[in-house]
Amino acid sequence: MICNTILDAMGHTPLIRLGRMNPGPDSAEILVKFEGLNVGGSVKTRTAYGMILQGEQDGILHQDSVIVEPTSGNQGIGLALIGAVRGYRTIIIMPDSVSEERRKLVRHYGAEVVLIHDAGDIGDCIARCLETAKEMAAKDPNVYVPQQFENPANPAVHRQQTGMEILEDADGPIHGFCSGIGTGGTITGVGEVLKARNPAMTIWAVEPEKAAVLSGGRVGTHLQMGIGDGLIPQNLNQTIYDRVITITDKEAIATARDLARLEGILCGITGGTNVAAALRLARELGPGKRVVTILPDTAERYFSTPLFEND
């Protein structure tokens, strides 16, 4: 098949059964959907494209439009990629605590980067990123802010694509699903699809320990970039999950390293977050059951972070 653009190659990422990391005979098996192999290297290319397509269909976007979005990373990379293919000027507003690789990837796709200082409260920083985007929109009618935290096209993509791909590839019952909370799009869209197929399944929402908003904890700065933005997103269906658990930066990084060294899967830190949660869920559900989670991105955008320290 010849693709007309790189966007035609999006999706249908593999669902992989963990082997050496499986907790053992007393646990459920774990399947991971590796979005690091997606176009743009992350799951967020899906939602970026979905939001831009919806904006075009609604007549909001036009030839002179400027895409402006506040993000802690992968959504910005996805939007920069889409902007490159569709011909839109793109400006990404990011906390200065995100990895250097994220900034470089956004710029490499031809987009502009505006950095907002993270003084130790990621929620406050993301709020200031959003305020900056709104100010730019107020000054320039050509500015379009997709607003990933509340844009319904975000979870819709996961209902139509990611969740359906999981059902198709699993080709059997799924008893548990867990996902980190960023925009709320993944757990909402995928969770709704999976729970419609098996209403008795268990779904866990996952937060960084240092940004445990749903758990009522304190909000600081953490290393699990892409989730734990210090707010409860409008897109989050808070009735879809059964429990909220927290994962430390140390546990997320250790699990991401194990995925590389035991499974040969080179994923980012939040992939470690999700698998750390999946390991707990697999032990709780027990043998004969199946747990699914998402590896949101690839490890190459974390070279400058503690994920690669001492390597």
MIROTI-757755 format. One record per atom (N, C-alpha, C, O): residue in one letter; x, y, z. Coordinates in pm, whole numbers, plus 50000, padded with zeros to 5 digits. Layout:
<pts>
AXYZ
...
</pts>
This chain:
<pts>
M500844988050000
M500005000050000
M500875012550000
M501835013450077
I500565022149916
I501255034949914
I500425045049993
I499235046749967
C501065051650089
C500395061850170
C500525075350101
C501605079050055
N499445082650094
N499485096050036
N500235105750125
N500925114650076
T500105104150257
T500895111550355
T501245102050468
T500715091050476
I502135106350555
I502535098150671
I501325095250760
I501325085250832
L500315103950756
L499145102150842
L498335089750805
L497605084450888
D498465085250681
D497765073150638
D498325060650705
D497685050150704
A499525061750763
A500155050350829
A499865049950979
A500415041551051
M499015058851026
M498735059951169
M497925048151221
M497095042451151
G498195044451346
G497385034651416
G497785020251391
G498815017451331
H496935011251440
H497154996751429
H498524992851485
H499274985151424
T498824998251602
T500044994851673
T499884981051737
T498764976751763
P500994974151765
P500894960351814
P500444959251959
P500734967852042
L499734948351987
L499364944552123
L500284933052161
L500234922352100
I501124935152263
I502224925952294
I502004919552431
I501714926452529
R502144906452438
R502034899252565
R503374900052639
R504414896452582
L503364904552765
L504594904752842
L504974890452879
L504134882252914
G506294887652869
G506784874252899
G507594873953027
G507104869453130
R508814878753020
R509714878053136
R509254886853252
R509614884353367
M508444897153223
M507964905853330
M506634901153390
M506164906853489
N506044890953333
N504784886053388
N504994881653533
N505954874553562
P504104885853624
P504334883053767
P504384868253803
P504924864853909
G503844859353719
G503924845153752
G502594838153739
G501604844253697
P502544825453776
P501334817253756
P500134821653838
P499004817853807
D500354829353941
D499244833754025
D498664847253982
D497824852954051
S499114852153866
S498684865253819
S498024864153681
S498194854253609
A497284874653647
A496734875853512
A497864878553412
A498934883153450
E497604875653284
E498564879353182
E498384894153148
E497304899853166
I499464900253100
I499444914553070
I499744916652922
I500714911452869
L498874924452856
L499074928252717
L499304943352711
L498584950952776
V500294947552635
V500594961952624
V500454966252479
V500964959652388
K499764977352457
K499624983052322
K500714993552308
K500695003852376
F501664990952219
F502874999052210
F502695010352109
F502905008651989
E502305022052162
E502085033752077
E503375040952039
E503355050351959
G504485036452095
G505765041852050
G506045038751904
G506875045251841
L505355028651850
L505505025051709
L504515032351619
L504455029751499
N503735041351677
N502775049151599
N503515060251522
N504645063751556
V502875065651422
V503405077451353
V503635088551458
V502755091251540
G504785094751454
G505105105251550
G505585099951683
G505925107751772
G505625086651699
G506205080751819
G505345080751943
G505855077852052
S504055083951931
S503205083752051
S501735082452016
S501325084351901
V500955079252118
V499495078152104
V498875091752071
V497785092252014
K499545102452106
K498955115752091
K498855120451947
K498145130151919
T499535113851854
T499345117351713
T497905114651672
T497335121851590
R497315104151729
R495925100851699
R494995112351738
R494175116851659
T495155116951862
T494225127251911
T494505140851847
T493585148551822
A495775143651819
A496105156151750
A495405156551614
A494805166651577
Y495495145651540
Y494875144951407
Y493355145651418
Y492695152251338
G492805138751518
G491355139051537
G490835152951566
G489805156951512
M491535160451650
M491085173951684
M491215183451565
M490355192051544
I492295181851488
I492475190651371
I491455187351263
I490895196451201
L491205174651238
L490185170951140
L488815176351180
L488065181151095
Q488485175551310
Q487205180751356
Q487135195751338
Q486095201151298
G488245202651366
G488285217151346
G488085220851200
G487425230851169
E488665212951111
E488485215550967
E487035212850925
E486455220650849
Q486475201850973
Q485095198450938
Q484105208750990
Q483075211350928
D484415214651106
D483535224751166
D483735238551105
D483015247951140
G484695239951014
G484935252750949
G485715262551034
G485795274451001
I486315257751144
I487085266551233
I488465269151175
I488985280251184
L489065258951117
L490405260151062
L490345264150915
L489485259450840
H491275272750875
H491355277150735
H492825279350702
H493695276950785
Q493105283850582
Q494465284850532
Q495375293450622
Q496555290550635
D494815303850682
D495625313050762
D495605309750912
D496135317350992
S495005298650948
S494895295051090
S496265292051150
S497185287251083
V496365295051280
V497565291951358
V497125282751472
V496285286551554
I497675270851479
I497355261551587
I498215264951707
I499435265451697
V497575267351821
V498285270451945
V497755260952053
V496545260152073
E498645253852123
E498185244452223
E499135243952343
E500355243052325
P498595244652465
P499395242152585
P499475227152610
P498455220252605
T500665221952636
T500845207552652
T502145204652725
T503085212452721
S502165193052792
S503405188952858
S504245179952768
S505225174052815
G503885178852641
G504805171852553
G504265165352429
G504275171452322
N503775152852441
N503475144852322
N502365150552235
N502405149152113
Q501385156952296
Q500335163152215
Q500915174352130
Q500495176452016
G501885181352185
G502545191852109
G503325186451991
G503315192251883
I504005175152013
I504725168751903
I503745164251796
I503985166051677
G502635158251840
G501615153851746
G501035165251665
G500875164051543
L500725176251731
L500165187751660
L501185194051566
L500825198751458
A502455194251607
A503505199451520
A503595191051393
A503755196351283
L503495177851409
L503525168751294
L502335171251201
L502485172351080
I501145172151262
I499925174451181
I500025187951110
I499655189150993
G500505197951182
G500665211151122
G501595210851002
G501365217650902
A502655202751013
A503605201650902
A502925195550779
A503105200250667
V502145184950801
V501505178050689
V500375186350628
V500215186850506
R499595193050715
R498405200450667
R498695214950631
R497845221850575
G499925219650664
G500305233050623
G499915244050717
G499725255450674
Y499775241150847
Y499415251350946
Y500645255851025
Y501475247651063
R500735268751048
R501705273551146
R501255268451283
R500075268951316
T502195263551362
T501855257551490
T502765263051600
T503975263951583
I502165266651712
I502885271751828
I502515263051948
I501335261651980
I503515257352014
I503295248552128
I503805255352255
I504955259652260
I502955256152356
I503305262452483
I503525251452586
I502615243752616
M504745250752640
M505145239352723
M505775243952854
M506405254552858
P505625236152963
P506395238653083
P507885236853054
P508255228252974
D508725244753118
D510165243153092
D510755230953162
D511955228353153
S509895223353234
S510345211153300
S510255198853209
S510705188053248
V509695200453089
V509625188952997
V511015186052942
V511895194652946
S511195173952890
S512515169952842
S512955178352722
S512135183352645
E514265179852711
E514845187352600
E514465181152466
E514265188252368
E514365167752463
E514015160852339
E512635164852291
E512415166352171
R511685166652383
R510345170752344
R510375184252274
R509745186052170
R511115193552329
R511215206952269
R511845205952129
R511365212252035
K512905198052117
K513595196951989
K512725190251884
K512755194151767
L511945180251924
L511075173551828
L510005183151775
L509715183251656
V509425191151864
V508415200851821
V509035210451719
V508445213151614
R510215215551751
R510865224951659
R511275217951530
R511225224051423
H511675205351538
H512115197951420
H510975196251319
H511215195851198
Y509755195451368
Y508595194751279
Y508195208451226
Y507215209651152
G508955218851263
G508705232151209
G507835241051294
G507505252151254
A507445236251412
A506595244351500
A507455253151590
A508655251151604
E506795262951652
E507475271851746
E507175267351888
E506105261751915
V508105269651979
V507965265652120
V508005278052209
V508895286352198
V507015279052297
V506995289252401
V507085281952534
V506255273452564
L508095285252615
L508285278452743
L507775286952858
L508005299052863
I507075280452950
I506565286853072
I507265280353191
I507345268053200
H507775288553282
H508565283253393
H507715274953488
H506645279253533
D508205263053519
D507585254353619
D508315256453751
D509455252353768
A507635263053844
A508255266553972
A508035255754078
A508285258154196
G507585243954038
G507395233154134
G505965228854152
G505675220254235
D505045234754074
D503635230754078
D503185229353934
D502875239253867
I503145216853886
I502835214553744
I501425219253710
I501175223653597
G500495218353806
G499135222953781
G499085237853753
G498415242353660
D499795245453834
D499865260053815
D500535263353682
D500125272553612
C501575255853649
C502295258553524
C501425255753402
C501395263653308
I500705244453403
I499805241153292
I498705251653280
I498315255353170
A498205256553396
A497175266953394
A497705279653328
A496975286153253
R498965283153355
R499555295053293
R499835292753144
R499745302053064
C500165280353108
C500305277052965
C498975279252893
C498935285052785
L497895274552955
L496565276052895
L496165290652887
L495585295052787
E496465298252990
E496125312552990
E496885319852880
E496345328752815
T498145315952859
T498945321952752
T498315319152616
T498245327952531
A497845306752597
A497195303052470
A495915311152450
A495655315852339
K495135312752554
K493885320452544
K494165335052513
K493425341352437
E495225340652571
E495595354452543
E495985356052396
E495635366052333
M496705346452342
M497085347052201
M495865346252111
M495795352952008
A494895337852151
A493665336552072
A492835349452076
A492205353151977
A492855356152191
A492085368552205
A492665379752118
A491935388552073
K493975379152095
K494635389552017
K494615386851866
K494725396051786
D494475374051829
D494555370351688
D493415360851653
D493405349551700
P492455365251572
P491305356751537
P491685344251456
P490875335151442
N492905343951404
N493345332151329
N493855320951418
N494085309751371
V494015323951547
V494535313751639
V493445303851675
V492335307551712
Y493785291051663
Y492885280151703
Y493545272151814
Y494635266751797
V492885271451929
V493385263752043
V492545251052055
V491395251852099
P493075239352018
P492275227052024
P491765223552163
P490695217452176
Q492505227352268
Q492125224652407
Q491875209752431
Q490735205452451
Q492955202352429
Q492905187752442
Q492225182952569
Q491675171952571
F492235190852675
F491645186652801
F490115186652798
F489475180152881
E489535193752702
E488075194452697
E487505191952558
E486285191752541
N488345189952458
N487865187752322
N487305173552309
N488055163952327
P486025171852279
P485435158452272
P486005149752162
P485845137552165
A486685155852064
A487325147851959
A488465139452015
A488855129451954
N488995143252130
N490085135852194
N489625121752235
N490135111952181
P488685120352329
P488245106652364
P487555099452249
P487575087152243
A486935107052158
A486235100752044
A487215092551960
A486865081851911
V488435097651942
V489435090351865
V489745076851930
V489915066751861
H489805076652062
H490115064152131
H488935054452129
H489125042352134
R487715059652122
R486555050752106
R486575044551966
R486315032551950
Q486885052651868
Q486795048251728
Q488015040251684
Q487895031551598
Q489185042951742
Q490415036751696
Q491055027851802
Q491015015551792
T491655033951903
T492485026651998
T491735015352066
T492215004052072
G490555018352119
G489775008152188
G489354996852096
G489414985252134
M488935000251976
M488494990051881
M489674981351836
M489514969351815
E490844987451820
E492024979651783
E492384969551892
E492764958251862
I492254973752018
I492544964652130
I491584952752127
I492014941352142
L490304955452110
L489334944552105
L489634934951989
L489574922752005
E489954940551875
E490224932351757
E491464923651778
E491434911651747
D492534929551830
D493794922251844
D493754912351961
D494334901551953
A493074916052070
A492994907052185
A492214894452149
A492554883452193
D491184896152068
D490384884752018
D489994875252132
D490124863152121
G489524881152241
G489134873352357
G488814882552472
G488864894752457
P488474876952587
P488054885252700
P489174893852758
P490334889652762
I488814905752802
I489724914652874
I489084917453009
I487934921753017
H489844914953116
H489274916053250
H489724928453326
H489104932353425
G490804934853279
G491304946753346
G491984956153250
G492604951953153
F491874969053278
F492544979353199
F492994990353294
F492274993953387
C494184995753271
C494655007053352
C495365017053262
C495995013353162
S495265029753300
S495855040353219
S496125052653304
S495335056153392
G497255059153277
G497545071853342
G496585082653296
G496045082053186
I496375092553383
I495455103453355
I496225115953315
I496945121753396
G496075119953189
G496615132553141
G495465141453102
G494955149353182
T495035140052975
T493845147352930
T492565139752965
T491465145352958
G492715127053002
G491545118653029
G491015111752905
G490085103752913
G491595114852788
G491075109452663
G491245094552649
G490315087652605
T492425089252685
T492695075052666
T491825066452756
T491135057452709
I491845069252886
I491085060752978
I489585061952952
I488845052252970
T489135073652911
T487705075552882
T487305068152756
T486375060052758
G487995070852646
G487615064752519
G487815049752517
G486905042252481
V489025045252555
V489305030952557
V488465023952663
V487895013352639
G488395030052782
G487645023952891
G486185021952857
G485615011552891
E485575031552791
E484155030252755
E483935018952656
E482955011552665
V484855017552560
V484735006852461
V484904993152527
V484124983952501
L485924991852612
L486184978952674
L485084975152773
L484704963552782
K484594984952847
K483574981952947
K482224978952880
K481414971652937
A481984984452762
A480774981052689
A480794966352650
A479744959852646
R481984960952620
R482114946952583
R482054937952708
R481474927052703
N482644942552820
N482654934852944
N482374944053062
N483304949253122
P481094946153096
P480734955353204
P481334951853340
P481414960353429
A481744939253357
A482284934853486
A483784937353499
A484364934553604
M484404942353394
M485854944153398
M486264954953497
M485454963453535
T487524954453540
T488084963853637
T488954974053564
T489814970353484
I488724986853591
I489534997453531
I490155005953643
I489465010553734
W491465007853634
W492165016353730
W492685028953661
W493265028253552
A492465040353724
A493085052853684
A494405054253758
A494505050553876
V495425059553690
V496765059953747
V497295074353748
V497195081453648
E497845078353862
E498395091753877
E499825091153929
E500175081754001
P500655101153895
P501945102353963
P501735105754110
P500815113254145
E502565100354194
E502435103054337
E502505118154367
E501855123054460
K503305125354289
K503495139654315
K502495148554241
K502655160754239
A501475142554181
A500405150354118
A499095142454128
A498385140354030
A498805138154250
A497665129254274
A496395137154300
A495865137054411
V495905143854197
V494735152454211
V493485144354243
V492715147954332
L493275133554169
L492085125354191
L492115118554327
L491065115654386
S493315115954377
S493475109454507
S493455119354622
S493505115354739
G493385132254590
G493365142354695
G494735145554750
G494845151054860
G495785142154676
G497145144754723
G497655158454681
G496955166254617
R498895161054719
R499535173754684
R500035173454541
R500315162754486
V500135185254482
V500595186354344
V501955193254342
V502125204354391
G502925186254285
G504255192054269
G504725190154126
G503915190154033
T506025188354108
T506585185353977
T507105171053978
T507675166554077
H506905163953868
H507285149953863
H507905146753728
H507995155453641
L508325134353711
L509025130253589
L508155122453492
L508615119053383
Q506915119653529
Q506025111653444
Q505295120653344
Q504075122553351
M506075126153252
M505595136353159
M504465131153070
M504545120353012
G503405139253062
G502255135552979
G501035131653060
G499915131653008
I501245128253187
I500125125953278
I500355134453402
I501415140553417
G499345134953490
G499525142353614
G499765157053593
G500755162553642
D498865163553518
D499025177753488
D498455186853596
D498365198953577
G498055181153709
G497625189253822
G496215194653811
G495875204353878
L495385188353728
L493995192553713
L493135180453681
L493635169953642
I491825181953699
I490885171553660
I490305175553525
I489505184953519
P490695168753418
P490275173153284
P488795171053258
P488195161353306
Q488215180053184
Q486805179253149
Q486505166553069
Q485395161253077
N487465161752993
N487255149852911
N487215136852991
N486845126452937
L487595137453117
L487675125253197
L486305120553242
L485585127853311
N485935108453204
N484725101953254
N485055095953390
N485675085353398
Q484635102553496
Q485015098253630
Q484205086353680
Q484425081553791
T483255081653598
T482485069853636
T483045057153571
T482565046153600
I484035058453483
I484515046953406
I485505038553485
I485655026653456
Y486195044253583
Y487205036553656
Y486725032753795
Y485865039353854
D487295021753846
D486885016153974
D487785020554089
D487375020554205
R489005024454056
R489965028054160
R490995037554102
R491275037353982
V491565045954188
V492675054554150
V493895050254230
V493825049154352
I495005047754161
I496235044254231
I497335054054192
I497245060654089
T498355054754274
T499485063754247
T500765055554226
T500945044954285
I501625060754141
I502915054654110
I504005065154131
I503865076554087
T505075061254197
T506185070454219
T507035071754093
T507005062954006
D507785082654084
D508715084153973
D509705072653970
D510035067453863
K510195068654087
K511175057854096
K510615044854039
K511305037853965
E509365041454074
E508745029154026
E508495029753875
E508705019953804
A508055041353826
A507795043053683
A509075041153602
A509085034153501
I510155047453647
I511435046553575
I511985032353580
I512465027253479
A511925026053697
A512435012453711
A511665002753620
A512254993853559
T510355004653611
T509544995753527
T509814998153379
T509854988753301
A509985010953340
A510325013953200
A511675007753163
A511835002753052
R512635007953256
R513925001553230
R513764986453217
R514374980253130
D512934980553302
D512684966153293
D512074962353158
D512394951853102
L511184970753108
L510564967952978
L511614967152868
L511514958852777
A512634975652876
A513704975252778
A514604963052798
A514954956252703
R514954960452923
R515974950352951
R515434936152960
R516174926452946
L514134934852985
L513524921652996
L512614918152880
L512424906352848
E512034928452815
E511084925852706
E511554931552572
E510954928652468
G512624939652575
G513094945852450
G512184956752398
G512204959952279
I511384962752488
I510434973252449
I510954986552501
I511054988752622
L511284995352409
L511885008252445
L510785018852455
L510455025452357
C510225020252574
C509115029552592
C509495040752687
C510535040252753
G508645050952693
G508885062352780
G508515059752924
G508095048752961
I508675070053007
I508475068653151
I507035065153184
I506795056953273
T506055071153115
T504665068153148
T504265054053104
T503275048653154
G505015048153011
G504825033952984
G505165025953107
G504485016253140
G506235029953175
G506595023653302
G505515025653408
G505225016653485
T504925037653410
T503825040453503
T502685030653482
T502195024453576
N502265029353356
N501105020953326
N501375006153352
N500504999053400
V502585001553320
V502884987453343
V503064984653492
V502694973853539
A503614994153567
A503694992353712
A502294990353771
A502094981953859
A501334998053721
A499954996453766
A499374983153718
A498674976353793
A499684979553593
A499164966953537
A499694954953615
A498964945153632
L500934955453661
L501484944553741
L500704942653870
L500434931453912
R500354953853933
R499534953054056
R498154947454026
R497654938854099
L497544952253918
L496204947853882
L496204932953845
L495274925653879
A497254928553776
A497354914553736
A497434905453859
A496824894753862
R498174909753958
R498264901754081
R496924901154152
R496544890754206
E496194912354150
E494904912854219
E493854904354147
E493064897554212
L493844904554014
L492834897053939
L493114882153939
L492184874153941
G494394878353936
G494744864253947
G494784856853814
G494524862753709
P495094843953819
P495294835853698
P494014834353616
P492904835053668
G494234832253487
G493104830353397
G492464843253350
G491484842953275
K493014854553393
K492464867553355
K493474874853265
K494614870453248
R493034885853209
R493864893353114
R493734908253142
R492634913653154
V494904914953152
V494984929453177
V495624936153056
V496594931053000
V495064947553016
V495614955252904
V496004969152952
V495314975053035
T497114974252900
T497464988152924
T498144993852799
T498374986752701
I498455006752806
I499025014052692
I500455018152724
I500745022652835
L501345016752628
L502665023052634
L502585035352544
L502665034052422
P502415047352604
P502045059052524
P503085063952424
P502735069952323
D504375061352452
D505375067052361
D506665059052366
D506755048652431
T507665064252295
T508955057552283
T509995064252373
T509835075852411
A511055056852406
A512035061752504
A512975072352449
A513635079252526
E513055073552316
E514055082552259
E513865097152297
E514795105152283
R512675100852343
R512465114752384
R512755116952532
R512315126852591
Y513505107652592
Y513835108552735
Y515335107052762
Y515725104652877
F516175108352661
F517605106552680
F518165115852788
F519085112152862
S517625127952797
S518155137852891
S517545136753031
S517835145053117
T516705126753055
T516015125253183
T516655114053265
T517505106753215
P516235112653391
P516775101753475
P516515087653423
P517115078153472
L515615086153324
L515395072853267
L516695066953213
L516885054753218
F517595075553162
F518835070853103
F520065073753189
F521195072353142
E519855077853312
E520995080253401
E521655066953436
E520975056853456
N522985067153443
N523795055453480
N523795044553373
N524265033453398
D523265047653254
D523315037853145
D524665038953072
D524905031552976
</pts>
